[in-house]
Amino acid sequence: MEVEKLGDEAVEVLSHYLRVNTTNPPGNEAAGASFLGDVLHDHGLEYRLLEAAPGRSSLLARLRGSGEGKPLIFLNHIDVVPAEAEGWQVAPFSGEVSDGFVWGRGALDMKGMGVMQLMAFIAVAREGLPLRRDLVFLAVADEEAGGYAGAKMLLEKYPEELEADLVINEGGYALTDLVPGKPFFMVACAEKYGLWLRLLQRGQGGHGSMPTGKGALELMVRALARFLERKRPLRINPVMQAFFTRLAEFWEILGPYREDGKLETLMRVIEENHLDAVPALNAVLRDTASLNVLHAGNKINVIPDRAEAFLDCRLLPETEAPEFLDFVREALAGEGLEIDHFQDMERSPSSPWESVAYRTLEETILECYPDAVVSPFMLSGLSDSRFFRARRVPCYGIIPARLRLSDLPRIHGADERISLQDVREGVVFLRALALRFCA
Ligand SMILES: [Zn+2]
């Protein structure tokens, strides 16, 4: 079958694509975009390069439909995060194929998905069926640095080119050990938003031999320690409640909630079993703050009069930023710390999971992966979906790679890899999805 041949080609293409170093910064996505363009060209298909800045290209290819519906966009990003060879079993930009996997930075996040989408796009093109809406393949620059030279810029510059009824992007994977024997397809329908804070503490400088307890660093450390003790309240939002409802079909621990379906029962079960002690669950059940940068002092015998810290705060979509800032101010009050709210990472509405589009996605997953469980989920991080969701375009984030929980650190970590089976089946799945929406 034709599509199987494309699956083999997908493995080959991915192995080469992983050798194109698109580490961001600086990105150099032009090299990745021209690589993808060559593959399209080899299959007789056209594309456009959209440039945000020199070297920062995105690529768009379109199969025209009748216009009955707005397009379906297959969205992926070309750039990857840095990789140090140390700690890897293979060279991170080797694209090595061994032990049933393609290895390399970007295999999971998200060149693997980019290639699956590309080959599915090519499969649909070769079938030549009449389409009722356009199918768009969109590979963008700069996702890993916030999307400002990628998706965000493209939506501002080419809004009519990027009109869509639906976007399929990254955001979730299929976890294999949440429910034994059943890959759990976590479809990202929402994401948290970021709020970045810079804290400045001034204090009394002096000689290290004569401590006063009023040095900037000591004041700041004490204030931050108090702050980090404070937890934001647990909050189960609708998308996470939908996730737990699905999970409750399989997890005995959620039995009481399965029986009565009440939010307060779910809350009690989560609290009693300390499920929020799992960082991945904590991150989707409350607002969080991570203290990631601290600058103070430069000499062992000098008390610094100035200290600066950066807090990476991630807020549930339901949280109002001013209310969160009040919480921070109140928790840090007393020592004259200045709080500078220097950047918001865009808040976006969730995409519906009780819609025809979501159901179609779910049905296609179940058809291609008969053992699967499909559930809506919220991403604790950020993705380019937020720019589309802000324009009310439904976005679903799912990379059809079956992973164990212990594989998750490979994303942005060492030994990133994707199985050959996942790549091949992913092409079949995305082709089927495109045909369901477009044909
Ligand atoms: Zn990514």
Boltz pocket constraint, residues with backbone or C-beta under 6 A from the ligand:
constraints:
  - pocket:
      binder: B
      contacts: [[A, 77], [A, 109], [A, 110], [A, 143], [A, 170]]
      max_distance: 6.0
